[in-house]
């Protein structure tokens, strides 16, 4: 099988944030958009603590997994909170990417595939080693990268983040980690107000102003990220697939459409074929206009 869709109903039950945009319908519309596509459909397992520890501290993990009474929340910041379903959903989201790594890297895995899309919530790319923020609890994509390096001996793992917000948590986890490359193309200034200064050679940040056109965005992605990937020659590509750079998204001010997301899917898939034997894993991050999100995810995956 070439493609796998990894998800779990626990992600729909997640009610942990106070933000009005991170809602269960985000995942519902994605799954509806993909229901007629040909996937190997897998249930996301819970992430093992040893995988969480590749990025996060024991104290952070314990804090995220603490029991919360039904109907109650524990505020972590102004838009991120713990509810009684948060731990299940966050563990499934991180577990999905671990299962995806196994599926593309382990020749003895029960389920084998070349590419995977992890349809999960909550997202993960803002979660830092000791801090939950921006609807994110565990840094799923960074956990996947380090699992690939530490378990399967992958020597060159590329992580590409095209969410409209900078992947600060991924950068914090992967900065100076040998064998990894991280690129984030994002709006700046914008939440979380990071993603400009770079002190490490394996990080590429591309901050762009509000109102950036689709043409200028594609040019920057091509000239910088695609050029970098040809030089890096990754053995595995991981994608933080956030769709909030869409022109209709309420949390971003870029001007991408489904056409650009189809282009992204095609370009990244070609790179995976050229350098990685086709191995690529995409993980759902942002995207808060439900109609635009559904159409964008469908266009991106169809292009794979």
C-alpha positions as CSV (number, residue, x, y, z in Angstrom):
1,X,0.0,0.0,0.0
2,X,1.4,3.4,-0.9
3,X,-0.7,5.7,1.4
4,X,-1.9,5.5,5.0
5,X,-4.4,7.7,6.9
6,X,-3.7,7.5,10.6
7,X,-6.3,9.0,13.0
8,X,-8.5,8.3,16.1
9,X,-11.9,9.3,17.4
10,X,-10.3,10.4,20.7
11,X,-9.0,13.4,18.7
12,X,-12.6,14.5,18.1
13,X,-13.4,14.4,21.8
14,X,-10.6,16.7,22.7
15,X,-12.0,19.8,24.5
16,X,-8.9,21.1,26.2
17,X,-8.4,24.6,24.8
18,X,-10.1,27.8,25.5
19,X,-9.5,29.1,22.0
20,X,-12.6,29.2,19.8
21,X,-10.8,28.1,16.7
22,X,-9.4,24.7,17.8
23,X,-12.6,22.7,17.7
24,X,-13.5,19.0,16.9
25,X,-15.1,20.0,13.6
26,X,-11.6,20.7,12.2
27,X,-11.0,17.0,12.2
28,X,-14.5,16.0,11.2
29,X,-14.3,18.0,8.0
30,X,-10.9,16.7,7.1
31,X,-12.0,13.1,7.5
32,X,-15.2,13.8,5.5
33,X,-13.0,15.3,2.7
34,X,-10.9,12.2,2.6
35,X,-13.5,9.5,3.1
36,X,-13.6,8.4,-0.6
37,X,-9.8,8.4,-1.1
38,X,-7.9,5.1,-1.3
39,X,-6.0,4.8,2.0
40,X,-4.9,2.1,4.4
41,X,-6.8,3.4,7.4
42,X,-5.1,2.9,10.8
43,X,-6.1,3.7,14.3
44,X,-3.6,5.9,16.1
45,X,-2.0,4.2,19.1
46,X,-1.0,6.0,22.3
47,X,2.5,7.4,22.2
48,X,4.9,5.6,24.5
49,X,6.6,7.7,27.2
50,X,10.0,6.8,25.8
51,X,9.0,8.6,22.6
52,X,7.7,11.6,24.4
53,X,11.0,11.8,26.3
54,X,12.8,12.2,23.0
55,X,11.6,15.8,23.2
56,X,9.9,16.6,26.5
57,X,10.9,16.4,30.1
58,X,9.3,14.1,32.6
59,X,7.8,17.1,34.4
60,X,6.2,18.4,31.3
61,X,4.8,14.9,30.4
62,X,3.3,14.5,33.9
63,X,1.8,18.0,33.8
64,X,0.1,17.2,30.4
65,X,-1.2,13.8,31.6
66,X,-2.6,14.9,34.9
67,X,-6.2,14.0,35.6
68,X,-8.9,16.6,35.0
69,X,-12.4,16.3,36.3
70,X,-15.1,16.2,33.6
71,X,-16.4,19.6,32.8
72,X,-13.4,21.3,34.3
73,X,-10.3,22.8,32.6
74,X,-6.8,23.8,33.7
75,X,-5.5,26.9,31.9
76,X,-1.9,26.6,30.6
77,X,-1.9,29.9,28.7
78,X,-4.5,32.2,27.2
79,X,-5.6,29.8,24.5
80,X,-4.3,26.4,25.7
81,X,-5.9,24.4,28.5
82,X,-6.2,20.8,29.8
83,X,-9.6,19.1,29.7
84,X,-10.5,15.6,30.7
85,X,-10.0,14.4,27.1
86,X,-6.8,16.3,26.4
87,X,-4.4,13.6,27.5
88,X,-6.0,11.0,25.3
89,X,-6.1,13.2,22.2
90,X,-2.5,14.5,22.7
91,X,-1.2,11.0,23.2
92,X,-3.0,9.7,20.1
93,X,-1.7,12.6,18.0
94,X,1.9,11.8,19.1
95,X,1.3,8.1,18.7
96,X,0.1,8.6,15.1
97,X,3.4,10.0,14.0
98,X,5.3,7.2,15.7
99,X,3.2,4.6,14.0
100,X,3.8,6.5,10.7
101,X,7.5,6.4,11.2
102,X,7.3,2.6,11.8
103,X,5.2,2.1,8.8
104,X,7.6,3.8,6.4
105,X,10.9,2.7,8.0
106,X,10.4,-0.8,9.6
107,X,10.4,-3.6,7.0
108,X,8.9,-5.9,9.6
109,X,6.0,-3.6,10.5
110,X,2.6,-5.1,10.3
111,X,1.4,-2.2,8.2
112,X,3.8,-1.0,5.6
113,X,3.4,2.1,3.4
114,X,5.4,4.7,1.6
115,X,3.5,7.8,2.7
116,X,1.2,8.7,5.6
117,X,-1.1,11.5,6.5
118,X,-1.8,11.8,10.3
119,X,-5.2,13.4,10.6
120,X,-4.9,14.4,14.3
121,X,-5.7,17.1,16.7
122,X,-4.5,18.8,18.8
123,X,-1.6,20.1,16.6
124,X,1.9,19.9,18.0
125,X,4.5,22.3,16.4
126,X,4.3,25.0,19.1
127,X,4.9,22.6,22.0
128,X,8.3,23.2,23.4
129,X,10.3,20.7,25.6
130,X,8.8,22.1,28.8
131,X,5.9,24.2,27.6
132,X,2.5,23.7,26.0
133,X,1.2,26.6,23.9
134,X,-0.8,27.5,20.9
135,X,-3.2,24.6,21.1
136,X,-0.2,22.2,21.3
137,X,0.8,19.8,24.0
138,X,3.4,17.4,22.6
139,X,5.8,18.2,19.7
140,X,4.6,15.3,17.5
141,X,6.7,16.1,14.4
142,X,9.9,16.5,16.4
143,X,9.2,13.3,18.2
144,X,8.8,11.6,14.8
145,X,12.1,13.0,13.5
146,X,14.0,11.9,16.6
147,X,12.4,8.4,16.5
148,X,13.6,8.0,12.9
149,X,17.1,9.1,13.9
150,X,17.4,7.2,17.2
151,X,15.5,4.0,16.4
152,X,16.0,3.5,12.7
153,X,19.4,5.2,12.2
154,X,18.1,7.6,9.6
155,X,21.1,9.9,8.9
156,X,19.2,12.8,7.2
157,X,15.6,13.7,8.3
158,X,14.0,16.9,6.8
159,X,11.1,18.6,8.6
160,X,9.2,21.2,6.5
161,X,6.6,23.4,8.2
162,X,4.2,25.4,5.9
163,X,1.8,26.4,8.6
164,X,1.2,30.2,8.7
165,X,2.7,30.2,12.3
166,X,6.3,29.6,13.1
167,X,7.0,26.1,14.4
168,X,8.9,27.3,17.5
169,X,8.5,24.0,19.3
170,X,9.9,22.0,16.4
171,X,12.8,24.4,16.2
172,X,13.5,24.2,19.9
173,X,13.6,20.4,19.8
174,X,15.7,20.0,16.7
175,X,18.2,22.9,16.9
176,X,21.7,21.6,16.6
177,X,20.5,17.9,16.3
178,X,22.8,16.2,13.9
179,X,21.2,14.7,10.9
180,X,18.1,16.9,11.0
181,X,17.0,19.9,8.9
182,X,14.1,22.1,9.8
183,X,12.5,24.8,7.6
184,X,9.5,27.0,8.5
185,X,7.9,29.5,6.1
186,X,5.5,31.7,8.1
187,X,4.0,35.1,8.6
188,X,6.0,37.5,10.7
189,X,5.3,39.4,12.9
190,X,2.7,37.0,14.1
191,X,2.1,34.4,16.8
192,X,4.3,33.2,18.5
193,X,6.6,36.1,17.5
194,X,9.6,33.8,16.8
195,X,11.2,32.5,13.6
196,X,13.6,35.3,12.6
197,X,16.9,34.9,14.3
198,X,18.7,31.6,13.7
199,X,21.8,30.5,15.6
200,X,22.1,27.0,14.3
201,X,23.1,25.7,10.9
202,X,20.3,23.1,10.5
203,X,17.4,25.6,10.8
204,X,15.9,27.6,8.0
205,X,13.4,30.3,8.9
206,X,11.5,32.2,6.2
207,X,9.5,35.0,7.8
208,X,7.2,36.8,5.4
209,X,4.9,39.8,5.9
210,X,1.1,39.8,6.2
211,X,-0.5,40.1,2.7
212,X,2.2,38.0,1.0
213,X,0.9,36.8,-2.4
214,X,0.7,33.2,-3.4
215,X,3.3,33.9,-6.2
216,X,5.8,35.4,-3.7
217,X,5.2,32.6,-1.2
218,X,5.8,29.9,-3.9
219,X,9.0,31.7,-5.0
220,X,10.4,31.8,-1.5
221,X,9.5,28.2,-0.9
222,X,11.1,27.1,-4.2
223,X,14.3,29.2,-3.9
224,X,15.0,28.4,-0.3
225,X,13.3,25.2,1.0
226,X,13.3,23.2,-2.2
227,X,16.9,24.3,-3.0
228,X,17.9,23.3,0.6
229,X,16.3,19.9,0.2
230,X,18.1,19.1,-3.0
231,X,21.4,19.9,-1.2
232,X,20.4,18.0,2.0
233,X,19.2,14.9,0.2
234,X,16.9,13.7,3.0
235,X,16.2,10.0,3.6
236,X,12.9,10.9,5.1
237,X,10.6,14.0,4.7
238,X,8.3,15.0,7.5
239,X,5.8,17.8,6.9
240,X,4.0,20.0,9.4
241,X,1.0,20.5,7.2
242,X,-0.8,23.5,8.5
243,X,-3.4,25.0,6.1
244,X,-4.0,28.3,7.8
245,X,-2.0,30.2,5.2
246,X,-5.1,29.9,3.1
247,X,-6.6,33.3,2.0
248,X,-9.8,32.6,3.9
249,X,-8.3,31.5,7.2
250,X,-9.2,33.7,10.1
251,X,-5.8,33.3,11.9
252,X,-3.5,34.2,9.1
253,X,-3.0,36.9,6.5
254,X,-1.4,35.0,3.6
255,X,-3.1,34.4,0.2
256,X,-2.7,30.7,-0.6
257,X,-5.5,28.7,-2.1
258,X,-6.1,25.0,-2.7
259,X,-4.1,25.4,-5.9
260,X,-0.9,26.1,-3.9
261,X,-1.5,23.2,-1.5
262,X,-1.9,20.9,-4.5
263,X,1.4,22.3,-5.8
264,X,3.0,21.7,-2.4
265,X,1.9,18.1,-2.3
266,X,3.2,17.5,-5.7
267,X,6.6,19.1,-5.1
268,X,7.3,17.5,-1.8
269,X,6.2,14.1,-3.2
270,X,8.6,14.5,-6.1
271,X,11.4,15.2,-3.6
272,X,10.5,12.2,-1.5
273,X,10.5,10.0,-4.6
274,X,13.9,11.4,-5.7
275,X,15.7,11.1,-2.4
276,X,13.7,9.0,0.1
277,X,12.3,6.1,-1.8
278,X,9.0,7.9,-1.6
279,X,9.0,8.0,2.2
280,X,7.1,11.1,3.5
281,X,4.8,11.7,6.5
282,X,2.5,14.7,6.8
283,X,0.9,15.7,10.1
284,X,-2.1,18.0,10.3
285,X,-1.3,21.3,12.2
286,X,-3.4,24.5,11.7
287,X,-6.3,25.4,9.5
288,X,-9.3,27.1,11.0
289,X,-11.8,28.0,8.2
290,X,-13.5,24.6,7.9
291,X,-14.5,24.9,4.3
292,X,-11.0,26.0,3.2
293,X,-9.3,23.4,5.4
294,X,-11.3,20.5,3.9
295,X,-10.6,21.6,0.3
296,X,-7.0,22.3,1.0
297,X,-6.3,19.0,2.7
298,X,-8.0,17.1,-0.2
299,X,-6.0,19.0,-2.8
300,X,-2.7,18.4,-1.0
301,X,-3.3,14.7,-0.6
302,X,-4.7,14.2,-4.1
303,X,-1.4,15.6,-5.4
304,X,0.6,13.0,-3.6
